[in-house]
Amino acid sequence: MNYSIIGLLIELALFACGAYLYLYARGIVRPGTGEARQRAETFRRDNATWMRFLGLALAALMLVNVVLHLRELLA
């Protein structure tokens, strides 16, 4: 497998992490059940602001990297 493809897969995985972090910070994704959900909800409420910014920044940077990487591969 070409190393460029592996790099693209890593960028896609990091984009997915950024999108998940943003959705988690917004409260759209609710992990766990019972007591674990309560702890996760408390953590989310306490740290929602910086997690939103971090998730958006990571997703935006990785999206730009993915687009540029695809342009390079298709050229």
Beta strands, then each sheet from edge to edge (+ up, - down):
end
